[in-house]
Amino acid sequence: MEQLKGTGVALVTPFKADESIDWNALEKLINYVIDGGVNYVVSLGTTGETPTLSADEKLDLIKFTFEKVSKRVPVVIGVGDYNTRDVVKRLEQCPLDEAAAVLSVAPYYSKPTQEGIYQHYKTIAAASPKPIILYNVPGRTGRNMTAETTLRLAHEVENIIAMKEASGDMMQCMQIIRDKPKDFLVISGDDGLALAQLACGMDGVISVAANYFAADFSSMVHAALVNDYPAARILNNKMLEGFDLMFSENNPAGIKAFLHHAGIVENSFRLPVMPVTDGLYGKINAYLNNY
């Protein structure tokens, strides 16, 4: 459990101009975030543009990430879908021996009931060879996983060990933190709210922004976890405009613009994701030139 506290980073998937995976850029990014002090990395999250990746590409990304991380930090693998059977099948097929845990997004598009969400997670937790991190992101899935459903899973399903909460609902977050089992982790999925959520008792962040702000974001989270909020606020305030720019049009278009500015990845995507507009890119460059 301790290894999943602090800063996790949801890695982007770099593409070349021809839309093939840029393996050299991914290796550069992995080294950059680890050198910056992140506690663990997450492969095949939403930020990795997983809906546009083939099954073979996902397997190759898992193997490549394990190889290049080389056990320097833990690796969490994203395995989620709206088809429960398909998630179970992928959990059986994915090379997860070196994974610390599996991050699984709540079923999207289908908009199931809370009971449907509960049964989905109960089923995949029983099939998973690794602990499950719940992921609630209603802005993308179309359905909020309530505090009641989260707590029911946390208390009743042994192989579910944590929640990545990205609902943006602070009352819901505080209810989960208050009533969760003692050894259940609650992890922020909102970079802009992370400091406030850490102050409420969250155990860390799975961050998009840490792809670029690896050192400052990790330092901010660490400061908050040891109750050094003056230091944490200074770092958070320094990054605050960056968070706003990063998410104002699209994720991962925003973070890739930041990483392109840093010379780490090309500003390339697979449709339907497009690069940020020229106007936003100019604002990002102006901000980073003065950062």
Solvent accessible surface area in square Angstrom, and as a share of the most:
residue,aa,sasa,rsa
1,M,82,0.37
2,E,127,0.57
3,Q,92,0.41
4,L,3,0.02
5,K,68,0.29
6,G,6,0.05
7,T,0,0.00
8,G,0,0.00
9,V,0,0.00
10,A,4,0.03
11,L,6,0.03
12,V,2,0.01
13,T,6,0.04
14,P,0,0.00
15,F,0,0.00
16,K,86,0.36
17,A,89,0.69
18,D,109,0.57
19,E,73,0.33
20,S,45,0.29
21,I,10,0.05
22,D,15,0.08
23,W,82,0.29
24,N,119,0.61
25,A,7,0.05
26,L,4,0.02
27,E,59,0.27
28,K,105,0.44
29,L,0,0.00
30,I,0,0.00
31,N,53,0.27
32,Y,82,0.31
33,V,0,0.00
34,I,24,0.12
35,D,116,0.60
36,G,20,0.19
37,G,42,0.40
38,V,6,0.03
39,N,68,0.35
40,Y,0,0.00
41,V,0,0.00
42,V,0,0.00
43,S,5,0.04
44,L,17,0.08
45,G,7,0.07
46,T,39,0.23
47,T,5,0.03
48,G,1,0.01
49,E,5,0.02
50,T,21,0.12
51,P,115,0.72
52,T,35,0.20
53,L,13,0.06
54,S,56,0.36
55,A,76,0.59
56,D,100,0.52
57,E,40,0.18
58,K,39,0.17
59,L,55,0.27
60,D,68,0.35
61,L,5,0.02
62,I,0,0.00
63,K,113,0.48
64,F,32,0.13
65,T,1,0.01
66,F,18,0.07
67,E,113,0.51
68,K,53,0.22
69,V,1,0.00
70,S,72,0.47
71,K,170,0.72
72,R,110,0.40
73,V,22,0.13
74,P,31,0.19
75,V,5,0.03
76,V,0,0.00
77,I,0,0.00
78,G,8,0.07
79,V,1,0.01
80,G,18,0.17
81,D,22,0.11
82,Y,111,0.42
83,N,70,0.36
84,T,39,0.23
85,R,210,0.77
86,D,45,0.24
87,V,0,0.00
88,V,29,0.17
89,K,113,0.48
90,R,47,0.17
91,L,3,0.01
92,E,123,0.55
93,Q,112,0.50
94,C,21,0.13
95,P,45,0.28
96,L,4,0.02
97,D,133,0.69
98,E,93,0.41
99,A,5,0.04
100,A,18,0.14
101,A,0,0.00
102,V,0,0.00
103,L,7,0.03
104,S,0,0.00
105,V,24,0.14
106,A,1,0.01
107,P,7,0.04
108,Y,71,0.27
109,Y,183,0.70
110,S,68,0.44
111,K,105,0.45
112,P,29,0.18
113,T,94,0.54
114,Q,54,0.24
115,E,82,0.37
116,G,28,0.27
117,I,1,0.01
118,Y,8,0.03
119,Q,81,0.36
120,H,8,0.04
121,Y,0,0.00
122,K,95,0.40
123,T,64,0.37
124,I,0,0.00
125,A,3,0.02
126,A,93,0.72
127,A,33,0.26
128,S,12,0.08
129,P,88,0.56
130,K,43,0.18
131,P,38,0.24
132,I,0,0.00
133,I,0,0.00
134,L,0,0.00
135,Y,18,0.07
136,N,0,0.00
137,V,16,0.09
138,P,30,0.19
139,G,80,0.77
140,R,116,0.42
141,T,5,0.03
142,G,43,0.41
143,R,84,0.31
144,N,48,0.25
145,M,0,0.00
146,T,38,0.22
147,A,4,0.03
148,E,122,0.55
149,T,9,0.05
150,T,0,0.00
151,L,24,0.12
152,R,91,0.33
153,L,0,0.00
154,A,11,0.09
155,H,112,0.50
156,E,107,0.48
157,V,17,0.10
158,E,170,0.76
159,N,42,0.21
160,I,6,0.03
161,I,29,0.15
162,A,0,0.00
163,M,0,0.00
164,K,11,0.05
165,E,0,0.00
166,A,13,0.10
167,S,28,0.18
168,G,37,0.35
169,D,65,0.34
170,M,51,0.23
171,M,125,0.56
172,Q,14,0.06
173,C,1,0.01
174,M,80,0.36
175,Q,63,0.28
176,I,0,0.00
177,I,29,0.15
178,R,178,0.65
179,D,57,0.30
180,K,41,0.17
181,P,26,0.17
182,K,202,0.85
183,D,102,0.53
184,F,4,0.02
185,L,6,0.03
186,V,0,0.00
187,I,0,0.00
188,S,0,0.00
189,G,20,0.20
190,D,35,0.18
191,D,7,0.03
192,G,40,0.39
193,L,64,0.32
194,A,0,0.00
195,L,20,0.10
196,A,48,0.37
197,Q,0,0.00
198,L,8,0.04
199,A,62,0.48
200,C,48,0.29
201,G,35,0.34
202,M,4,0.02
203,D,24,0.12
204,G,0,0.00
205,V,0,0.00
206,I,3,0.01
207,S,0,0.00
208,V,18,0.11
209,A,0,0.00
210,A,0,0.00
211,N,0,0.00
212,Y,31,0.12
213,F,6,0.03
214,A,1,0.01
215,A,57,0.44
216,D,31,0.16
217,F,0,0.00
218,S,11,0.07
219,S,54,0.35
220,M,0,0.00
221,V,1,0.00
222,H,119,0.53
223,A,10,0.08
224,A,2,0.02
225,L,69,0.34
226,V,88,0.51
227,N,113,0.58
228,D,62,0.32
229,Y,50,0.19
230,P,81,0.51
231,A,36,0.28
232,A,0,0.00
233,R,121,0.44
234,I,123,0.62
235,L,34,0.17
236,N,15,0.07
237,N,99,0.51
238,K,91,0.39
239,M,0,0.00
240,L,85,0.42
241,E,100,0.45
242,G,0,0.00
243,F,7,0.03
244,D,100,0.52
245,L,16,0.08
246,M,1,0.00
247,F,77,0.32
248,S,69,0.44
249,E,83,0.37
250,N,55,0.28
251,N,21,0.11
252,P,4,0.02
253,A,1,0.01
254,G,0,0.00
255,I,0,0.00
256,K,0,0.00
257,A,0,0.00
258,F,0,0.00
259,L,0,0.00
260,H,75,0.33
261,H,63,0.28
262,A,47,0.36
263,G,51,0.49
264,I,15,0.08
265,V,8,0.05
266,E,70,0.31
267,N,40,0.21
268,S,18,0.11
269,F,16,0.06
270,R,34,0.12
271,L,128,0.64
272,P,115,0.72
273,V,27,0.15
274,M,121,0.54
275,P,56,0.35
276,V,11,0.06
277,T,79,0.46
278,D,130,0.67
279,G,51,0.49
280,L,16,0.08
281,Y,46,0.18
282,G,39,0.38
283,K,129,0.55
284,I,0,0.00
285,N,39,0.20
286,A,53,0.41
287,Y,26,0.10
288,L,12,0.06
289,N,109,0.56
290,N,131,0.67
291,Y,81,0.31
